[in-house]
Amino acid sequence: MTQIPPTLPMRALFDAQREASRREVDVPLATRADRVARVRDLIEQHGDRLAEAVQADFGVRSPELTEVADLFVLRAGLGQLQRQLPRWMRARRAPTPWYLWPARAQVMRQPLGVVGVIAPWNYPVQLSLGPAATALAAGNRVMLKPSEITPHTSALLAELVHGAFAAEEFCVVQGGVDIATEFSALPFDHLFFTGSTHVGRLVAQAAAANLTPTTLELGGKSPCVIDASADLADAATKIAHGKLLNAGQTCIAPDYVLLPRGREAEFERAYAQAVQRLFPTLVGNPDYAAIVSERYLARQQAMVDEARQAGARVVVLGDLPPEGQRQMPPMLVFDLPPATRLMRDEIFGPVLPVLTCNTPDEAVAHINAGPRPLALYWFGRDTTARDRVLKRTVSGGVSVNDTLMHVAHENLPFGGVGESGWGAYHGETGFLRFCHQKAVFTQSRLGLGHLFYPPYGDRWRRLMAWLRRWA
Ligand code: NAD
């Protein structure tokens, strides 16, 4: 096999991967395991460099934060792939209904071919290499388009991937919106997109022209429902952690809080104390990430200014950063009018609106009036109240009495629903996203299928009458 350079135009890279995927359809376990091991080596050997690149892209974001939120989660997923791959790739027997006896049936798990992965900037290592490694484990070829907002990380990912893989196996295409648009128009066998709902819509449209199936991991407004039975100090700490990890730039960050009316002052105090404990200082504290760019910081500030002008009360929990610095302090927003952007759009920053409800049913009605969220968080001890909310709302996932944690559980499918996306991944669910499940029916020499053939005479009628009673 001649190797092609990863610097070729993306269409040529795609054609080479497609040709290779059609040449090697039955990808052996050893090849797949070796590819996953190479991804793992890449983070084991270059994790520090990757964390430094992320830090350079964000301005402020400690390597420890990248270790826990990017690399640890990725490593856990790769470890599971390495352990489970032999079992996951095996064909599954399907029980045969009695009227088809003694035939046998199975479902083969085959590679799809060439998988495209488009990744965002917020956890740029995990959200690039996680889906890519899973697609490789399922026997596919992979083309990755990381985000242009984190150019140091994207360039390093390209360098590392191209050092460890032939471009026909796994390659990286870098660039902004023009390149991304061209990328999403390639006739992939599957296109896996993580990013905003707005761009997800464009990606789905581009993919539809090729009948390319997509997975869309999008965003949205994830609510925290605090029940009257909740320990408010504990809930506030966990909400502060989930909200302020990466300064709110997390797809499943709590977007807003639904609180029993009358407990605003208590929540404000508890949240302020939690912020103080987690981040004793803000400006210059590398554990508290900066907003990724001036444009995104200006967006946060514009949303807060609009809310203030509309009459909301904004509580700023820390110092404002000096000019040119992008560490935006945590904020609580009370009495927020419904028409404001903080109420309508995904916030994706450290600003937390607190809405109040008279009853738990009001909280459910509020959630059900909007697009279906990616995550929902419920806090309390009253299990009847908990079940009432969980059964009457639909969200991608849920953590009860915590935030974010469901994403770290490797056996839970992770994904959105409605406007927060479609198609879950992680664990075996993720592996199956990148497989074709091929149905195989094997007839027996003793099979009785010929009894159903025409001409449909008396014998056929008697047989069908008998079958109707049992089927
Ligand atoms: P984004 O949608 O702006 O960009 C994501 C990727 O899409 C980037 O690589 C970008 O280059 C590419 N892109 C941009 N325009 C495109 C186009 N027209 N066609 C094809 N691709 C295009 O998102 P972002 O700002 O990088 O990330 C933040 C968003 O991602 C938030 O909404 C967040 O909730 C969401 N997100 C979701 C998850 C999840 O797992 N559900 C995880 C992280 C982030």
Residues whose N, C-alpha, C, O or C-beta is under 5 A from the ligand:
A	BS01	NAD	I118 A119 P120 W121 K145 P146 S147 E148 G175 G176 V177 A180 T181 S184 T194 G195 S196 T197 V199 L202 V203 E217 L218 G219 G220 C251 S420
